[in-house]
């Protein structure tokens, strides 16, 4: 069985940890995040965070590993941040940014205007002969993944020609077309 929850979390310099009743607040140079936790005890000493569970029930064991992963992602996020890159594959597919609004031209009869959360920074690059790329960055890994998945859902990669929005480096499984 996995023992992820037993691994201590090293807190780098410049990251502040504050423990209240059932809440942990992690702040650093990129921002601040907070998490409510239950059924585990958090101990913070000597720049190490350790988690102990209150019971050996299976749901509490799973929360033990979950909270450890969430707190580790919070520490990494406020210290260095996370990035995701999306690639637009298709003829005439374009993306542009105006403030926190992403304007996507994906082959529909209209452009899609998508309002991005203020915690997520977005930028687009378009080079001649290459697919347009949308680069998302944030200190909140969960919010970043949600925004990236929502953008991808506007035009998922299809299996025949491979057109659509995909993550950079994602392999799309291609199918053979009709055989004559």
Secondary structure, DSSP 8 states (H G I E B T S, - for coil): ---GGGS-EE--TT-EEEEETTEEEEE-SS-EEEEE--SEEEEEETTEEEEEES---HHHHHHHHHHHHHHHHHHHHHHT-EEEEEEEESTT-EEEEETTEEEEE-SSSS-EEEE--TTSEEEEE--TTS-EEEEEEES-HHHHHHHHHHHHHTSB--TTT--EEEETT-----------
